Amino acid sequence: MIGLDTNVLVRYLMQDDEVQSPIATRLVETLTAERPGFVTLVATVETVWVLSRAYRLNREQIGEALEALLRSREIVVDEGADVLRALRVFQDGSADFADCLIERLANRAGCDHTVTFDGRAAKTAGMTLLEK
């Protein structure tokens, strides 16, 4: 397995750099199911942030990009099932992807609920507001 950093994923997905994008594409095209690329949870969250903030992609576009990574047999996304569940909440609402993923990972770990001081995360990501 080969770990893939956020910048490699973004160059591959966005094809926006005349030098780095072809290099990222060549690498990704050499990956196989037997020797896949690995995307950590941190790289997943960073990728969503970069696609949203720097490239101004909307939720649907971000969802398409992440789903392509999740469907690929040549790429393993860490905790892929939880990433997909978080992606569904993210696409269907107004929550930040990171908040959705935090809530899903805590749920999978057996937490009864996830508390937050963030009112928006409580309303949109399934967390419980911790009263001040």
N, C-alpha and C positions, 0 to 999 in steps of 0.2 A: 504494500500500500504506500501511496505517496500523499503526504499532507499538502493541501492546497490553501494558500493564504488568500485573504480577502482580495488583495489587489490582482491576483491571478484570476480569481473568479469574475471580478468586475471587468477586467480586460477581455476575458472570454465572452461574457454575456453581452457587453456593450459594444465590442468591436470599435472602440473609439480612439485607439492609439496606433498609429501606423507602424511603430516599432514593436511595442509590447503585445498588442492584440494577436498578431500572427504567431508569435512565440507561444503565447498562452493556448492558442487554438491547436498548434502542433502538439503541445504537451497533452492536452485533453484528448486529442484524437489518438494518442498512443495508449491511453488507458484501456484496460480490459476488465471484464468481470473477475478475472483471476488476479489481476494487479490493478485495483481501482484507485482512484483519487479519494482522499478522505477530507471531509469538511467538518471542522469542529463546530460546536455550538457558538463559540465566540465568533468564528468567521461567518457563520450564518447570520447572526445578529448584526455584525458589522456590514455585511453585504446588503441586508435590508435597509440599514441606515443610509449607506452610501447611495443606493438606488433611489431612495426616497428624497434625501436631502440634496445631494450633489447633482443627481440626474433628473430629479423631480418626476419620477415615475409614479403613477397612481397605484392604488391597491391592487387593481386587476392586473396591471403590468408586472408588478412585483410578484404577485401570486403565480403568474405564468412562468416567470423566471425560476422561482423556487420549485414549482411543480416539475419543471423540466429537470432540475437537478435531482429531485426526489425520485423521479421515474427512471432515471438513468441507471443501468446496471453497471456502468463504468465509474460511477461516483457513489460513495457511501456518505450519507449525511448523518452525523452523530445524532442519536435519538430521533431518527427520521419520523417515526410515528407521532411523537410528541410535537415535532416541528410542523407536521401536517395538520395536527389538531389546532395548534396555535395559529397556523396560517388561516384556517377556516374562520376562527373567531376574528382575526385581523381583517380578513376580506369582507366579513359580514357586518362590520361595525366601524367604530372610530378609535378603537384602542391602539396603542403603540404595539408593534410586534413584540418588542422585548417584554412588555407587561404580559402579553398573552402567553409567551413562552415560559415566563417565570411561574405563572399560575398553573399551566399545564404540567410542568416538571414537578412542582410541589404536590399537585394532585396525584401524579403517578407515584411519588415517593410515599404516599399515604397520608398526607396532610389533610385534615378536615376542611381547612380553608387557608387562604393566604391573606394576611393583613397588610394594609398599606395606609399611609397618610395621604395618598394621591386619590382625591375624589374621582377623578376621571378614570383611573384604573379600576376603582371600585365599581363604577357604573358600567364600564365597557369591557373589562377584561375578566370579570368574574371574581374579583378580589373582594374582601370585606374591609370596609373603612374602619380604621382604628381611630376612635374619637380622641380629639385633642383635649 
